[in-house]
Amino acid sequence: MSSRLTPSMGVALAALALSISGGGAYAFAATSGGQMSACVHQNGGGLYSSGKCGKHDRRMTWNLTGPQGPAGKQGRQGPAGPQGQTGPQGLAGKQGEQGPAGPQGQTGPQGPGAVEYTYDSTAPAGTPQNVPLGSAGPFSELTGSCVISGSSVFAMLSVVNLNTVGIDDETTYATDGATPVTGFASFTWPIFNSPQPIAVESNSSNTNDSYRHETLTITSPVHGTLDVFQYVSHVHTSCHVSVVWTPAS
């Protein structure tokens, strides 16, 4: 309930406020919801506490706590401060010194690669010429010759070897136009300090040439292959010898 405040009521409220602040006990009643109430006399405006006010008196009710005031205006956010200076960079750690390079190793000997020799002649002689070709595998020297004897022309490959040589031999040849023949053999070649013929092909016909293809597989004292090809022309009195030495891998 609300009432118009009269001067006498204002005096009474002021007195009530003084008595409360001074710790006195004035007549009032507390209600639920944080409010206080009191009866106001019609005559004089005096206050009294009663569950029911007099017939002509009025009840006044007021809050113990005033309404919350409006929220204060929020201050504006200030500008961002300047960025601080970058600190100095730390010192880099000392890098270890590189040790000296090791000495270069010695160059190894050249591997025994394949070698190839060729011999050609159009001037056969009565005895072997033994033209030096080079060394190959267990043979310290290879030589080539073109020899005429009677009505035949011979192409010859001769060898010099300081050790006995183990050989597996496969030969295919055709002489004077005959049907090619293939043969196989295994033998030990003895030591020779001067050139001795190890592969010979002959031709005695003026109409047909002859050839020989011989594969000598060396089994001792080293391993490898001596591949020999020989060609003889009687009508042209010429000889051709080619040989390839391939060491075993």
HELIX and SHEET records of a PDB file:
HELIX    1   1 PRO A    7  SER A   21  1                                  15    
SHEET    1   A 3 ALA A  29  THR A  31  0                                        
SHEET    2   A 3 GLN A  35  VAL A  40 -1                                        
SHEET    3   A 3 LEU A  47  TYR A  48 -1                                        
SHEET    1   B 3 ALA A  29  THR A  31  0                                        
SHEET    2   B 3 GLN A  35  VAL A  40 -1                                        
SHEET    3   B 3 ARG A  58  ASN A  63 -1                                        
SHEET    1   C 6 VAL A 115  SER A 121  0                                        
SHEET    2   C 6 SER A 238  PRO A 247 -1                                        
SHEET    3   C 6 GLY A 224  SER A 233 -1                                        
SHEET    4   C 6 SER A 210  SER A 220 -1                                        
SHEET    5   C 6 VAL A 165  ALA A 174 -1                                        
SHEET    6   C 6 VAL A 181  TRP A 189 -1                                        
SHEET    1   D 4 VAL A 131  ALA A 136  0                                        
SHEET    2   D 4 PHE A 139  SER A 149 -1                                        
SHEET    3   D 4 SER A 152  ASN A 161 -1                                        
SHEET    4   D 4 PHE A 192  ASN A 203 -1                                        
END                                                                             
